[in-house]
């Protein structure tokens, strides 16, 4: 008598697929720590992150090509920096160039106006030595802002509320932890309306800033 062909039970096929699925899940879970480590290694440099910072300082008017009035400003900066746009290796050290976006709120504590509020845009050129414990940076750029102008009431005051600004800054950063650093810098800032008004004495000022920055 010819035997009846054997057919595997349906539950056996189901068990096989469950076993395969479990194996794939175990492989994925076992690979996950290595993938995370690899990503962390790629972003281990202190400058390979977005950065947020706050700094405060003081500026005093200088020079003879601007308003004859003695101005004192207390700039407060909220800044964001991108990861590097490009790197320039220098042995074990490295130069990096990042984009920098700055919101400025500056009380004018001496002068006919009382505030300047603006947005500034610039590159940040940074030198990081081999230790990566500190860096030197330089930045120069410009933007725009508003103030409560007093030029028509006070000789030497600014001629209109809307103004342009450019600045140059150079300083050092010291890393306290992987994500936290302190900064100190010298700062020059020019504010004027760019000739949009016949009253345009402008403000040239020089001073310093101190700040704290976080990587994220």
C-alpha positions as CSV (number, residue, x, y, z in Angstrom):
1,X,0.0,0.0,0.0
2,X,1.5,3.3,-1.1
3,X,2.1,5.6,1.9
4,X,0.5,8.9,2.2
5,X,3.0,11.8,1.7
6,X,3.9,13.6,4.9
7,X,2.9,17.2,5.2
8,X,4.5,19.4,7.9
9,X,1.9,20.8,10.3
10,X,1.1,24.4,9.9
11,X,2.3,25.3,13.4
12,X,5.8,24.0,12.5
13,X,6.0,26.6,9.6
14,X,4.8,29.3,11.9
15,X,7.4,28.4,14.4
16,X,10.1,28.6,11.7
17,X,9.1,32.1,10.8
18,X,8.9,33.1,14.4
19,X,12.4,31.8,14.9
20,X,13.7,33.7,11.9
21,X,12.1,36.9,13.0
22,X,13.5,36.5,16.5
23,X,16.9,36.0,15.1
24,X,16.7,39.1,13.0
25,X,15.5,41.1,16.0
26,X,18.4,39.8,18.1
27,X,20.9,40.7,15.4
28,X,19.5,44.2,15.1
29,X,19.5,44.8,18.9
30,X,23.1,43.5,19.1
31,X,24.2,45.8,16.3
32,X,22.5,48.9,17.9
33,X,25.2,49.7,20.5
34,X,27.9,49.5,17.8
35,X,26.0,51.8,15.5
36,X,25.5,54.3,18.4
37,X,29.2,54.1,19.3
38,X,30.1,54.7,15.6
39,X,27.8,57.8,15.4
40,X,29.2,59.1,18.7
41,X,32.7,58.6,17.5
42,X,32.0,60.6,14.3
43,X,30.6,63.5,16.4
44,X,33.2,63.3,19.2
45,X,34.9,66.6,18.2
46,X,33.8,69.6,20.4
47,X,33.1,71.6,17.2
48,X,31.1,69.0,15.4
49,X,27.8,70.0,17.1
50,X,25.3,72.8,17.1
51,X,26.2,75.4,19.7
52,X,24.1,77.8,21.7
53,X,25.7,80.6,23.8
54,X,24.9,83.7,25.9
55,X,27.4,86.5,26.4
56,X,27.4,89.9,28.0
57,X,29.8,92.8,27.8
58,X,30.4,96.5,27.6
59,X,31.2,98.8,24.6
60,X,32.5,102.4,24.7
61,X,32.4,104.8,21.8
62,X,35.8,105.6,20.1
63,X,37.2,107.5,17.2
64,X,36.5,110.7,15.5
65,X,34.5,109.5,12.4
66,X,31.3,108.9,14.4
67,X,29.1,110.7,16.9
68,X,31.0,113.2,19.1
69,X,28.9,112.0,22.1
70,X,30.3,109.5,24.5
71,X,28.2,106.3,24.2
72,X,28.3,103.3,26.5
73,X,26.4,100.2,25.5
74,X,25.9,96.9,27.4
75,X,25.4,94.3,24.6
76,X,23.7,91.0,25.5
77,X,24.1,88.3,22.8
78,X,22.2,85.1,22.2
79,X,24.0,83.1,19.5
80,X,23.7,79.8,17.6
81,X,26.6,78.2,15.7
82,X,26.3,75.4,13.1
83,X,28.6,72.4,12.8
84,X,31.6,73.2,10.5
85,X,31.0,74.1,6.9
86,X,34.5,72.9,6.2
87,X,37.7,71.9,8.0
88,X,41.4,72.7,7.4
89,X,43.7,70.2,9.1
90,X,46.9,71.5,10.6
91,X,48.7,68.4,11.8
92,X,46.9,67.3,14.9
93,X,45.3,70.7,15.2
94,X,42.4,71.9,13.1
95,X,40.9,75.1,11.6
96,X,37.1,75.1,11.2
97,X,34.7,77.6,9.7
98,X,31.1,77.7,11.1
99,X,28.1,79.8,10.5
100,X,27.0,82.1,13.4
101,X,23.6,83.8,14.0
102,X,23.4,86.4,16.7
103,X,20.5,88.2,18.4
104,X,21.7,91.4,20.2
105,X,19.9,93.4,22.8
106,X,22.0,96.3,24.0
107,X,20.9,98.8,26.6
108,X,22.5,102.2,25.9
109,X,23.3,103.4,29.4
110,X,25.2,106.6,28.2
111,X,23.9,108.4,25.2
112,X,20.6,110.0,24.0
113,X,19.1,106.7,22.8
114,X,18.2,103.9,25.3
115,X,18.6,100.7,23.3
116,X,19.7,98.9,20.2
117,X,18.1,95.6,19.2
118,X,19.4,93.7,16.2
119,X,20.3,90.5,14.2
120,X,23.9,89.8,13.1
121,X,25.2,87.2,10.7
122,X,28.8,86.0,10.3
123,X,31.2,83.1,9.9
124,X,33.2,81.9,12.9
125,X,36.8,81.0,12.1
126,X,38.2,78.8,14.9
127,X,41.6,77.3,15.6
128,X,41.5,74.1,17.8
129,X,44.9,72.8,19.0
130,X,45.5,69.1,19.5
131,X,44.3,69.0,23.1
132,X,40.8,70.4,22.1
133,X,40.7,71.9,25.6
134,X,40.6,75.5,24.2
135,X,40.2,77.3,21.0
136,X,40.9,80.7,19.4
137,X,38.2,82.3,17.3
138,X,37.7,85.3,15.1
139,X,34.5,86.5,13.6
140,X,33.4,89.5,11.5
141,X,30.0,90.2,9.9
142,X,27.0,92.5,9.9
143,X,23.3,92.8,10.2
144,X,20.5,95.3,11.1
145,X,18.6,96.6,14.0
146,X,16.4,99.3,15.6
147,X,16.8,101.9,18.3
148,X,14.9,104.9,19.6
149,X,16.7,107.5,17.6
150,X,17.1,111.1,19.0
151,X,19.1,112.7,16.3
152,X,16.6,115.5,15.5
153,X,16.4,116.4,19.2
154,X,20.0,115.9,20.3
155,X,23.0,117.0,18.2
156,X,25.2,113.9,17.7
157,X,22.3,111.5,18.2
158,X,21.3,108.9,15.6
159,X,19.1,110.0,12.7
160,X,16.6,107.1,12.4
161,X,15.3,104.1,14.2
162,X,16.3,101.5,11.6
163,X,20.1,101.0,11.4
164,X,22.8,98.8,10.0
165,X,25.6,97.3,12.0
166,X,28.9,95.4,11.4
167,X,31.3,94.0,14.0
168,X,34.7,92.3,14.4
169,X,35.4,90.0,17.4
170,X,38.3,87.9,18.5
171,X,38.6,85.8,21.6
172,X,39.3,82.4,23.3
173,X,37.1,79.6,24.5
174,X,38.0,77.2,27.3
175,X,36.1,73.9,27.5
176,X,35.0,73.0,31.0
177,X,33.3,69.7,30.0
178,X,32.4,68.0,26.7
179,X,29.3,70.2,26.3
180,X,30.1,73.4,28.3
181,X,32.6,76.1,27.7
182,X,33.5,79.7,28.7
183,X,34.4,82.5,26.3
184,X,36.2,85.9,26.5
185,X,36.6,88.2,23.6
186,X,37.4,91.7,22.4
187,X,34.6,93.3,20.3
188,X,34.4,96.3,17.9
189,X,30.9,97.3,16.7
190,X,29.7,100.0,14.2
191,X,26.1,101.2,14.1
192,X,24.7,103.7,11.6
193,X,21.9,104.1,9.1
194,X,24.3,103.8,6.1
195,X,23.5,107.2,4.7
196,X,19.7,106.6,4.5
197,X,19.2,109.8,6.4
198,X,21.0,113.2,6.4
199,X,21.5,112.8,10.1
200,X,24.0,109.8,10.3
201,X,26.8,110.3,12.9
202,X,27.0,106.6,13.6
203,X,28.5,104.9,16.7
204,X,31.9,103.3,16.7
205,X,32.5,101.3,19.9
206,X,35.1,99.0,21.4
207,X,34.9,96.7,24.4
208,X,34.7,93.1,25.6
209,X,32.3,90.2,26.1
210,X,32.2,87.2,28.5
211,X,30.1,84.2,27.8
212,X,29.0,80.6,28.3
213,X,28.3,78.1,25.5
214,X,26.6,74.7,25.3
215,X,26.9,72.0,22.6
216,X,23.9,70.0,21.6
